[in-house]
């Protein structure tokens, strides 16, 4: 009943017929009025069949309906309200599940393929805006005393056509995934019972895409991912924090980027990643099920906690000549000594774990994009990642307000 009432009210208003011609929105030339044409749209109330004045532009060889732009349905059959719903389900669950949720919870029929196309189109809008809208926090808004920047990468399954010519980790040298690089910014002013910093609720934001972090010394512009990180830290007021910390695992690209763009930040290698590295060495030396490996690894873990890196190296070096894992771990520790001063970091009240980043890879990327049977295109996965990061970062409502205001204008 509500749908019919809205439909009748709109169709009773012919004011979109502004005369025998109207300026073309593409070229600005006069477009000739042709007739009134009906189109059915899906709204939150159900299907609406709307009659609109149709104009045709001869230079562009294309037509348009001013009413579509006024109602926010230009180029789509979904009302803004339904499109918003599609964006929310597309960011959260698979497209098939999104179709079911819209049908069962809202009584709105949007086919699965339409959910996919609309969610990805909205994600592309968000991705474009992420590059364009870079607003720092207001000067009067306080910034946490310590802000953390974490970076990591995780593979997502891709369609075969997106992997041609790419080397990978499969036995035949092929690849099944592409790496999504993610950056996250958060604060951790709270403490648990043991005095360990705890992530502040609502403080985490994410930004991610399949992008390269590689950069030559001669490059004038930062890499794609470095530019993404720079945009995110501006939005969070990272440079205004009294203490700035970069957390990551042992990947060289993380520390190259941090040193290049945030030279004054404290750099910390994730303690649990370092311990995992040592545990892998124990398995390589003594075997995965040996009773000797576990005590050896625990002793190295205690040395890492105590900041006794020289003792860790002394234990590793006798094996480095014959064991590849031990050799790589020696290089890892020597390369990251300054980033592994864990007693000093803990005394300063700093996080030494990238748990927030690891969780981000699972929550922002894995939960949505790495489910059984999923194989993505580059364009599709980047769009959905942009949509999901926007939602998880608490920015979806702001994006929607800006979008609505721009279309209204």
N, C-alpha and C positions, 0 to 999 in steps of 0.2 A: 504493500500500500504506500509506504513512504517512497519507494522507487518510482511508482507511477505518479505520485504527487510532484516530486522533483522534476521528473521528465516533462509533465504537462506544463509546469511553471516555466521551465527553460524554453520549451517549444512555443509557448505563447508570446515570447519576447523576440520580435524580428529585428531588434536594434543592431544586430551584427551586419545587416544589409545597409551599409553606410552610403550607398549610391551606386551609380553605374560603374564606378571604378574605385579601387583602393590601392594604396602604394604597396608594391611587392616587398615583403620583408627581406628578400635576397638582394635585389638590385635597386630597389627604390623607384622603379618605373611604374606607371599606372597599369594595374591589372584589371581586366574586364570582368564584370559580374556575369556569371553564367546561369546559375539556378541555386535552389536549396537542395542539399543532399543529406541523407540520413546515414548515421553510423551508430553501431551499437558498442557501448563501452561497458566494461566491468567496473562497478563501483562497490563500496562497502555495503550498499543497500541491495545490491543485485544488478542485473542488466538494465542499462538505460539506453534507449534509442533516441538520439539527439539529432534534430534537424539544424543544419548550419548553412549559412551563405557561402557559396563557393565562387572563388575568383580565379581567373587564369591569366598568367603572365606570359605574353607572347615571346619576349626576348629570352626568358628562362625556360620556356617550354614546360612549365610546371604550374600546378595550381596550389591553392592554400585556402584554409578556412579560418578567418580571424577568431571565431568562437573557440576553436581548439586551443589556440594560444591563451585566450582569456581563461579557459577552464583548466589549463595545465595538462592537456591531453594531446598536445601536438606530437605527432609521430608515434603515438601509442594507443592501445585500446584499453589501457588501465587508468583508472582515476588516480590522482595523487595519493589518496588514502590507501588504495589497494597496492600501489607501487611501494609505499612505505612498508606495508605488511610484507610484501615480497622481499624487500631488502632485508628486513629483520629475520625472516625464516631462511633466506639464502645465505645470510652470514652465520647461521647457527647450525643448520642441518642440511642433509642432502636435498637436491632439488625434488626428488620423488617424495621425500618426507615433508618438504615444504608444501607441495601440492596437497598432501593429505591434511596437514595442519590447517591450511587455509580453508579447506572444505569442511573439516570436522569442527573447528573452533570458531570460524567466522562465517561459515555458510557461503563462502565465495569460491566459485569454480574457476581456477586458473590451471590450465594443463601444465604438466611437468616441464615440457620443453619451453613453454612461455615463461615459467618461473626462472628457468636457466637463463634465457635470453634477457629478461628484464633485470634479474639480479646482477648479471655480468655487466650490463649496460650501466646500471647504477654504480657498480664498483669502478667502472672506468671513469665515471664522473668524479667519484671520490678521489681516485688516484690522480686525476688531473688537478683537482683542487688542492690536494696535498702538496703538489709542487708549486702551486700559485699562491696559496694563502698561508703565510708564515707569520703569525702574530705572536709576539712575546707576551708574557703575563703583564698586566698593568703595573706600572711602577709602584703603585700603592699596595699591590698584593704581595704579601710576604712569601719568600721562597725558603724552603727547608734549609737549615744550616749545612746539611750534607746531602748532596745528590749523587746518585750512582748511575753510571751508564754501562750497560752490558751489551755485548754483541756475540752472536753465535750463528751457526748455519745448520740447516737440516734439509735432507733430501725429500722431494715430493715425486710420486710416480707420474710419469709423463707418457703420452702417446708415442708410439714408435716413430711417427713422422717428425716429432720434435727432438729426436735423439740421433738422427743420422749424422755419422761422422764424429760423434762424441765418444771419447774414451771413458771407460767406467771400471767398476770393480768386479764385474761378472767374470767367470772363468775364461770366457772367450774374449775378454777385453771390452765388451760392450757395456753400455750404460742403460739403466732403467729409470734413473731419476735425474732431476736438476736440483741444484742447491738454492734454497731460499735463504737469504741472509736477513737476519732480524736484529733490530736494535730496540732496547727498552730502557726507559728512564724511570727511576723510583726513588723514594726516600725510605729511611728505616730509623726513625727517631725512637720508636718504642723498644722495649727490652723484655725478654722472657725471664723466667725465674732464675736462670743462670747468668743473666746479664748480657746475653747474646742479642745483637740487634735484630729486630723483627720488622719486616716490611709493613709500612703504614697502609692501612686500608684505603683503597681508592687512589693511591699515589702512582700506580703503574700505568704507563702508556707504551704502546707498541707501534712500530712502523717496520714494514718488511716488503720484500719483493725479490724476484729472481734478478739479481744485479751483480755486477762485478765490483770487487774492491781493489782490483789491480790498478796500479798507477805507476807510471815511469817518472823518474826524477825530472825529466824535461817537460812533462805535462803541465800546462798552465792551469787547467781546470781540474778539480778533484774528480775522483772516480764516481760512478753513478751511486754506489752505496755510501761513499763518504759524504756526498752531497745530501743524501737522505738523512744520514746521522746528523749533519750540521743543521738541517731544517728542524729535526726533532729537538735538539738541544736548545735551539732558539725558542721554540714553543714552550719549553719547560723552564726557561730562565736558568739553564745549567751554569752559565758563566757568572751568574749573580750569587751562586752558592758559595759560602765561605770555604767549604771543602768539596772538591770534585774528585770522584773516584771512578776509574774505569776497571771493570771486572771482566775476565774472560778466561778461556782455557788456554792451551799452549799454541793455538794457531798463530802463525807469523803475521797473517794479514791483519789480525785484530790489533797487535801491538805496533805494527807499522802505521796503521791508521791513527791509533791513539797518540803515538809520538809525534806524528805529523800535524795533527789538528788540535790536540789537547795536551801540549807539552808540560803544562803546569799541574795536570791531574795526577793523583796517586794511582799507580798501576798495581793491580793485585791479580795473581793467578789463582784461580779457584782451588781451594785447599782440597776439596774432595776429588777434583780432577787429578791433582798431583798424587793423591793417595791411590787412586785407581791406576795411574801409570805405574806406580811402584808395585801394586798387586799383580799387574800383568807381567812385570819382570819376575816376580816370585814364581808365577805359574810357568814361565818360560824356562827358568833355571831348574826348578824342582819337580815340575809336572803339575797338572791341574788338581790332582787328588792327593798330593803328597802331604804328610803330616809335618814335613820340614818347612814347606813354603809359607804356611800361615804364620808361625812365630816370627819368621824372618820379615814378612811383610808388616806385621804389627810393630816390630821394633823400628822399622823405617817410618811407619806412621807416627810413632811417638817422637821420633827425631824431627819430623816435619813440624809437628805441633810445637816442639820446643825451639824451632828455628835452627836446629843443628844440621845445617846443610853440608858442612864438611864431613860429618859422620855419615850422612846419607851417601855422599860421593865415595867415601872410603869403602863402604859396603858394596857399592856398585862396580867400582873400577876393576876388581879382580875378575869379574865376569864379562867386562865390556869387550875384551879381545876375542871372545869365543861366542858371545850371545848377542844377537842383534837388538833384542829388546833392551838389554842392559846398556848397550852402547847408546841407543837413542835416548834412554832415560838420563844418562850422564850428560848428554848434550842439552837435554831439556832443562835439567837443573842448573847447569852452568849458564845457559842462556837467560834464565829467568830468576837468577839469584836475588836481584833487587826487588822482584815482584813476589818473593816468597818469604818475606820477613814477618811471618805470622804472629809471633809474640808481640812485636811492635805494633802491628795493625790492630790486634785485639786490645792491647792496652789503650789505643787511641779510640776505641769504641767503633771500629769499622767492620763492615761485613767482610768475610773472607770466602763466602760461598756464592756461586752464581745460580743458586736455586731458583731465583726469580726468572733468570734468563732461560734455564732449562725448562721450567714450567711454562714460560712463554712459547718456547718451541712446540710444546705439546698442546697448550691451550689455544694459541693463536693460529698454529699451522696444522699440527698433527690431527687434532680432534676433528677438524673440518675437511682437511685435504688429503689425509693419508689413510682413509678407511678402505676396507676390502673392496676390490673391484674398481676403484677410482683410477682413472688415467686422464691427465689434464693436457690441454693445450697451454702454451705460454700465456696467451692473452686471457684465457679463462681463469687460470689459477692466480695470475697477478690481480685480476679484477676482484675475485672473491677474497683474496688475502687483504686487499685494500679495504673492502667492505667490512671484513671481520675485525681488522685492527681498529678501524674507525669506531665500531660498536664497542669493542672491549675497552677502548681508551676513553669511553664516555663522551665521544665527539659526534655521535650520530645525530642527536637532536640539534646541535649547533649547525651541522652541515645541512640538515633539512630546513632549518629556518632561513639560512642563507640562500638555499636553492629556491625556496618558495618566494622569498623577497625579490630575487633576481627575475624569476618568471613573472611575478606580479608587475614589476617595473617594466 
